[in-house]
Amino acid sequence: MFMRSRALRRSRDAGSLRRRAPAAAPRAPRTPLAPTARSEQPARPEGQAEEPLRVLMPRGLATLARESGIGAAMRHQESAVRSLGHQVVTNPLQPFDVVHLNTPFPDTPLLARWARLRRRPVLMWAHSTEEDFRDSFTGANRIAPLFRRWIAQLYRRGDAVVTPSTYSKGLISAPKYGIRAPIRVLSNGVDTGFFRPDPEARPRLRESLGLPADATVVISVGMQLVRKGILDWVELARQLPEVTFVWYGRTDPRLLTAEVERALAEAPANALFPGYVGAETLREAYCGADAFCFLTKEETEGIVLWEALACEVPVLVRGIPIYRDAMPDGVLTHQVSGDGPGFAGQVAEKLSALLGGELEDLAPAGRRAAEGVDLEQVAQQLQEIYHVTGVVPARRARSAARGR
């Protein structure tokens, strides 16, 4: 029963997908998660030629974030920068025209100071908030106010602050952050040419997991944190033993909280944890799964949600404010709001209805929304941010100074 709606839709779409060229997919209006900033951008002076920029995206301690959402966001930025014809520089000792700073690590203020000494603009990405730091690592809730003061200090060092959603902009605009620089909203985006439906992925996924061909598979993606909903997800697996639940992603065991460590150790046999996987394996999982169940308690955007929507997998999320407001229940995703002991039971009931074909098929609408935040769209908006922030090649800036 659980597989029939997913299988019928995939068989119906398989022929059309083979005929459809990726470039022909229509672009949808952006959802409020990634609003365009074009209406507030001044026009570029007519006749001004575009010149390649040297964009510093330093590695340094940022490599520690490789397996996190920030790591994915940085890879997306690199793709966007290169698609605009600009050069990505990773060594701060090399010439650069602007620096992107993404991580809340100790080298970030040093890099911002270095850019200031070189008279280069600093774009500070606000991926983190006090709210999404909570329920992450051991002791996180106790030091969350200190973490907020730290990231606020970092964000104030930017000539512009870039944040991935209107929701996160609202959070960091609060007086306690003290940000006076312009705050721009720019989605982290998704590569919809790479993350796209593949009706033939279903049997391959089950074979790779050692499951029967008719197994019902529900996936989630992220670090194994309380904030990401791992505790509720394990309990959900316990309540639906006939479904296989697969969680992709990992957290360094030294950083696991005691309750997460216990939940993983006591997880039922139908809960699988393959760990961190590459993009190709993840795409196979999205396309081959019967549903994507994302029970995160707090997000500033959620790249994995856009990836799932781009692959047209049915999606069930926790109805947290960012999703409840930007994509109401039944529009792009199905949602269950709440928390506490009864939450997993509510999710189990709605997930069963989704798997059984009793809820509306939102996959086409999800795909269209993901196309609205494709990296091509993100790149164009990034170029506008460069323009309004006054980012120009250093040689042009020096010529202008000499002209004055």
C-alpha positions as CSV (number, residue, x, y, z in Angstrom):
1,M,0.0,0.0,0.0
2,F,2.8,2.4,1.0
3,M,4.5,2.2,-2.4
4,R,1.6,2.5,-4.8
5,S,1.3,6.3,-5.2
6,R,5.1,6.7,-5.5
7,A,5.4,3.9,-8.0
8,L,2.4,5.0,-10.1
9,R,3.6,8.5,-10.3
10,R,7.2,7.5,-11.3
11,S,6.0,5.1,-14.0
12,R,3.7,7.8,-15.3
13,D,6.5,10.3,-15.4
14,A,9.4,8.1,-16.6
15,G,8.6,8.5,-20.3
16,S,8.2,12.3,-20.1
17,L,11.4,12.6,-18.1
18,R,13.4,10.8,-20.8
19,R,12.1,13.2,-23.4
20,R,12.4,16.4,-21.4
21,A,15.7,18.3,-21.8
22,P,16.9,19.9,-18.5
23,A,17.2,23.3,-20.1
24,A,13.6,23.3,-21.1
25,A,12.3,23.2,-17.5
26,P,10.3,26.4,-16.7
27,R,11.5,28.7,-14.0
28,A,9.1,29.3,-11.2
29,P,8.7,32.4,-9.1
30,R,10.9,32.3,-6.0
31,T,9.3,31.4,-2.7
32,P,9.7,33.7,0.3
33,L,12.7,31.5,1.4
34,A,14.8,33.1,-1.3
35,P,13.3,36.5,-2.3
36,T,14.9,38.4,-5.1
37,A,16.7,41.5,-4.1
38,R,16.6,43.0,-7.6
39,S,13.9,45.5,-6.9
40,E,16.2,47.4,-4.5
41,Q,19.3,47.3,-6.6
42,P,20.3,50.4,-8.6
43,A,21.0,49.8,-12.3
44,R,24.6,49.3,-13.4
45,P,25.8,52.4,-15.4
46,E,25.2,51.9,-19.0
47,G,28.3,50.9,-21.0
48,Q,30.2,49.8,-18.0
49,A,32.0,46.6,-19.0
50,E,32.0,43.6,-16.7
51,E,35.5,42.7,-15.5
52,P,36.4,39.4,-13.8
53,L,36.8,39.7,-10.0
54,R,39.2,37.8,-7.9
55,V,37.0,36.4,-5.1
56,L,38.8,35.2,-2.0
57,M,37.2,32.2,-0.4
58,P,39.9,31.1,2.1
59,R,40.2,27.5,3.1
60,G,41.9,27.7,6.5
61,L,39.6,26.5,9.3
62,A,36.7,26.5,6.9
63,T,37.7,23.0,5.8
64,L,36.4,21.8,9.2
65,A,32.9,22.6,7.9
66,R,33.2,20.4,4.8
67,E,30.5,17.9,5.9
68,S,28.0,20.5,7.2
69,G,25.5,22.8,5.5
70,I,28.0,25.6,5.6
71,G,30.4,23.5,3.6
72,A,27.7,22.8,1.0
73,A,26.9,26.5,0.9
74,M,30.5,27.4,0.3
75,R,30.7,24.9,-2.6
76,H,27.6,26.5,-4.1
77,Q,29.2,29.9,-3.8
78,E,32.3,28.7,-5.6
79,S,30.1,27.4,-8.4
80,A,28.2,30.7,-8.6
81,V,31.3,32.8,-8.7
82,R,32.9,30.7,-11.4
83,S,29.7,30.7,-13.5
84,L,29.9,34.5,-13.5
85,G,33.4,34.3,-15.0
86,H,35.1,35.4,-11.8
87,Q,38.2,33.7,-10.3
88,V,38.1,31.9,-7.0
89,V,41.2,32.6,-4.8
90,T,41.8,30.4,-1.8
91,N,45.1,31.9,-0.5
92,P,44.7,35.3,1.3
93,L,48.3,36.2,0.4
94,Q,47.3,36.3,-3.3
95,P,45.7,39.3,-4.9
96,F,41.9,39.5,-4.4
97,D,39.1,42.0,-4.9
98,V,36.5,40.8,-2.4
99,V,36.4,38.2,0.4
100,H,33.6,35.8,1.2
101,L,33.6,34.7,4.9
102,N,31.3,31.9,5.9
103,T,32.3,30.3,9.1
104,P,32.2,31.3,12.8
105,F,35.8,30.0,13.4
106,P,38.6,32.0,15.0
107,D,40.4,32.8,11.7
108,T,37.3,34.7,10.4
109,P,38.0,38.0,12.2
110,L,41.7,37.8,11.2
111,L,40.7,37.4,7.6
112,A,38.2,40.3,7.8
113,R,41.0,42.4,9.4
114,W,43.4,41.4,6.6
115,A,40.8,42.5,3.9
116,R,40.3,45.8,5.7
117,L,44.1,46.5,5.7
118,R,44.1,45.7,1.9
119,R,41.0,48.0,1.5
120,R,39.0,45.1,0.1
121,P,35.2,44.7,0.7
122,V,34.1,41.9,3.1
123,L,31.0,39.9,2.5
124,M,30.0,38.1,5.7
125,W,27.7,35.2,5.3
126,A,25.3,34.8,8.2
127,H,24.5,31.1,8.1
128,S,24.3,30.7,11.9
129,T,22.1,32.2,14.6
130,E,21.8,31.7,18.3
131,E,18.6,29.7,17.6
132,D,20.1,27.1,15.3
133,F,23.2,26.7,17.6
134,R,21.0,25.4,20.4
135,D,20.4,21.6,20.6
136,S,23.5,20.9,18.6
137,F,26.6,19.8,20.6
138,T,27.2,19.0,24.3
139,G,26.8,22.2,26.3
140,A,25.5,24.2,23.3
141,N,22.4,25.5,25.1
142,R,24.5,26.8,28.0
143,I,26.9,28.8,25.8
144,A,24.3,29.8,23.1
145,P,24.2,33.5,24.3
146,L,28.0,33.6,24.2
147,F,27.9,32.1,20.7
148,R,25.4,34.8,19.6
149,R,27.7,37.5,20.9
150,W,30.6,36.0,19.0
151,I,28.8,35.7,15.7
152,A,27.3,39.1,16.1
153,Q,30.8,40.5,16.4
154,L,31.8,38.6,13.2
155,Y,28.8,39.8,11.3
156,R,29.4,43.4,12.2
157,R,32.8,43.2,10.4
158,G,31.1,42.8,7.0
159,D,30.6,45.6,4.5
160,A,27.5,43.6,3.7
161,V,25.9,40.7,5.5
162,V,24.4,37.9,3.4
163,T,21.9,35.5,4.9
164,P,20.0,32.7,3.1
165,S,16.3,33.5,4.0
166,T,14.0,36.3,5.0
167,Y,13.4,34.3,8.2
168,S,17.1,34.4,9.2
169,K,17.3,38.1,8.2
170,G,14.6,38.7,10.7
171,L,16.6,37.0,13.4
172,I,19.9,38.7,12.9
173,S,18.2,42.1,12.4
174,A,17.3,42.1,16.1
175,P,19.1,44.8,18.2
176,K,21.0,42.2,20.2
177,Y,23.1,41.5,17.0
178,G,23.9,45.1,16.5
179,I,24.4,44.8,12.7
180,R,24.4,48.2,10.9
181,A,25.7,47.0,7.5
182,P,23.1,46.2,4.8
183,I,21.7,42.7,5.2
184,R,21.0,41.0,1.9
185,V,19.0,37.8,1.4
186,L,20.5,35.3,-1.0
187,S,19.5,31.6,-1.1
188,N,22.3,29.0,-0.8
189,G,20.6,27.6,-3.9
190,V,20.6,24.1,-5.4
191,D,22.0,22.7,-8.6
192,T,18.8,21.5,-10.3
193,G,20.8,20.2,-13.3
194,F,22.4,17.7,-11.0
195,F,19.6,17.1,-8.5
196,R,16.8,16.1,-10.8
197,P,14.3,13.2,-10.9
198,D,15.6,9.7,-12.0
199,P,12.8,7.1,-12.0
200,E,15.4,4.3,-12.4
201,A,17.1,5.1,-9.1
202,R,14.5,3.1,-7.0
203,P,15.9,-0.4,-7.6
204,R,19.5,0.8,-7.4
205,L,19.0,2.4,-4.0
206,R,17.5,-0.8,-2.6
207,E,20.2,-2.9,-4.0
208,S,22.9,-0.7,-2.5
209,L,21.3,-0.9,0.9
210,G,20.7,-4.7,0.7
211,L,17.0,-4.3,0.8
212,P,14.2,-6.2,-1.0
213,A,13.0,-4.6,-4.3
214,D,9.6,-3.8,-2.8
215,A,11.0,-2.2,0.5
216,T,9.5,1.2,1.5
217,V,12.4,3.6,2.1
218,V,12.2,7.0,3.9
219,I,15.4,9.1,4.1
220,S,16.7,12.1,6.0
221,V,19.9,14.0,5.6
222,G,22.0,16.0,8.1
223,M,24.3,15.9,11.1
224,Q,23.1,13.7,13.9
225,L,21.9,16.5,16.2
226,V,18.9,17.0,18.5
227,R,18.2,20.2,16.5
228,K,18.1,18.1,13.3
229,G,15.3,15.9,14.8
230,I,17.4,12.7,15.2
231,L,15.6,11.7,18.4
232,D,12.1,12.0,16.9
233,W,13.3,10.3,13.7
234,V,14.6,7.2,15.6
235,E,11.3,7.1,17.5
236,L,9.4,7.4,14.3
237,A,11.4,4.4,12.9
238,R,10.4,2.4,16.0
239,Q,6.7,3.2,15.4
240,L,6.8,2.1,11.7
241,P,8.8,-1.1,11.7
242,E,7.5,-2.0,8.2
243,V,9.4,1.0,6.8
244,T,13.1,1.3,6.4
245,F,14.5,4.6,7.6
246,V,17.9,5.8,6.3
247,W,19.8,8.7,7.8
248,Y,22.6,10.1,5.7
249,G,25.2,12.3,7.5
250,R,27.2,12.0,10.6
251,T,28.6,13.9,13.6
252,D,32.0,13.4,15.1
253,P,31.3,10.9,17.9
254,R,33.3,13.1,20.3
255,L,30.6,15.8,19.8
256,L,27.5,13.7,20.2
257,T,25.3,14.5,23.2
258,A,24.6,11.7,25.6
259,E,20.9,11.4,24.4
260,V,21.9,11.3,20.8
261,E,24.5,8.7,21.5
262,R,22.0,6.6,23.4
263,A,19.3,7.0,20.7
264,L,21.8,5.8,18.0
265,A,22.9,2.8,20.1
266,E,19.3,1.8,20.8
267,A,17.8,2.5,17.3
268,P,15.6,-0.3,15.9
269,A,16.8,-2.6,13.1
270,N,14.9,-0.7,10.4
271,A,16.9,2.5,11.1
272,L,20.1,2.6,9.0
273,F,23.0,5.1,9.3
274,P,25.3,5.0,6.2
275,G,27.2,8.1,7.4
276,Y,28.4,11.0,5.3
277,V,28.1,10.2,1.5
278,G,29.0,12.0,-1.7
279,A,26.7,14.0,-3.9
280,E,26.1,11.2,-6.4
281,T,25.0,8.8,-3.6
282,L,22.8,11.4,-2.1
283,R,21.1,12.1,-5.4
284,E,20.5,8.4,-5.8
285,A,18.9,8.4,-2.3
286,Y,16.6,11.3,-3.0
287,C,15.5,9.9,-6.3
288,G,15.0,6.3,-5.1
289,A,13.3,7.0,-1.8
290,D,9.6,6.9,-1.2
291,A,9.7,10.0,1.0
292,F,12.1,12.6,2.5
293,C,11.3,13.2,6.2
294,F,13.0,16.3,7.6
295,L,12.2,16.8,11.3
296,T,14.7,19.6,11.9
297,K,13.7,22.0,14.7
298,E,15.5,25.1,13.4
299,E,17.0,26.2,10.1
300,T,18.1,29.3,8.4
301,E,17.2,27.6,5.1
302,G,18.0,23.9,4.7
303,I,19.9,23.1,1.5
304,V,18.9,19.4,1.7
305,L,15.3,20.3,1.5
306,W,15.9,22.1,-1.8
307,E,17.8,19.1,-3.0
308,A,14.9,16.8,-2.1
309,L,12.4,19.0,-3.8
310,A,14.5,19.2,-6.9
311,C,14.5,15.4,-7.1
312,E,10.7,15.3,-6.8
313,V,10.7,13.1,-3.7
314,P,7.5,13.5,-1.5
315,V,8.5,15.6,1.4
316,L,7.3,15.7,5.0
317,V,8.9,18.3,7.3
318,R,8.4,19.6,10.8
319,G,6.2,22.8,10.6
320,I,8.8,25.2,12.1
321,P,8.3,28.9,11.4
322,I,10.7,29.2,8.4
323,Y,8.7,26.5,6.5
324,R,5.3,27.1,8.0
325,D,5.5,30.8,6.8
326,A,7.4,30.4,3.5
327,M,5.8,27.2,2.2
328,P,2.6,26.5,4.1
329,D,1.5,22.9,4.6
330,G,0.2,21.4,1.4
331,V,1.9,23.9,-1.0
332,L,5.4,22.5,-1.5
333,T,5.7,20.1,1.5
334,H,3.4,18.3,3.9
335,Q,4.0,19.3,7.5
336,V,3.5,18.3,11.1
337,S,3.9,21.0,13.7
338,G,4.8,20.3,17.3
339,D,7.3,18.7,19.7
340,G,7.3,16.5,22.7
341,P,6.4,12.8,23.5
342,G,3.4,12.7,21.1
343,F,5.2,14.3,18.1
344,A,6.6,11.1,16.6
345,G,3.2,9.5,16.6
346,Q,1.7,12.4,14.8
347,V,4.5,12.2,12.2
348,A,3.9,8.4,11.8
349,E,0.3,9.0,11.1
350,K,0.9,11.6,8.4
351,L,3.8,9.8,6.9
352,S,1.7,6.7,6.5
353,A,-0.9,8.7,4.7
354,L,1.8,10.2,2.5
355,L,3.3,6.8,1.6
356,G,-0.2,5.4,1.1
357,G,-1.1,8.0,-1.6
358,E,-3.7,9.7,0.6
359,L,-2.1,13.1,0.5
360,E,-1.8,15.4,-2.5
361,D,1.2,14.9,-4.8
362,L,3.2,18.1,-4.4
363,A,6.4,16.9,-6.2
364,P,5.9,19.0,-9.4
365,A,5.4,22.2,-7.4
366,G,8.4,21.4,-5.3
367,R,10.6,21.0,-8.5
368,R,9.4,24.3,-9.9
369,A,10.2,26.1,-6.6
370,A,13.7,24.5,-6.5
371,E,14.3,25.8,-10.1
372,G,13.6,29.2,-8.7
373,V,16.7,29.0,-6.5
374,D,18.9,27.2,-9.0
375,L,22.5,28.2,-8.8
376,E,22.2,30.1,-12.1
377,Q,19.6,32.4,-10.4
378,V,21.7,32.7,-7.3
379,A,24.7,33.7,-9.3
380,Q,22.9,36.6,-10.9
381,Q,21.7,37.8,-7.5
382,L,25.3,37.5,-6.2
383,Q,26.5,39.7,-9.0
384,E,23.9,42.4,-8.0
385,I,25.2,42.2,-4.4
386,Y,28.7,42.8,-5.7
387,H,27.4,45.8,-7.6
388,V,25.5,47.5,-4.7
389,T,28.4,46.8,-2.3
390,G,30.8,48.5,-4.6
391,V,33.0,45.5,-5.4
392,V,35.2,46.3,-8.4
393,P,38.6,44.9,-9.5
394,A,41.3,46.5,-7.4
395,R,43.0,48.0,-10.5
396,R,39.8,49.9,-11.3
397,A,39.5,51.1,-7.8
398,R,43.1,52.4,-7.9
399,S,42.4,54.2,-11.2
400,A,39.3,55.9,-9.8
401,A,41.4,57.0,-6.8
402,R,44.0,58.5,-9.0
403,G,41.3,60.3,-11.0
404,R,40.1,62.0,-7.9
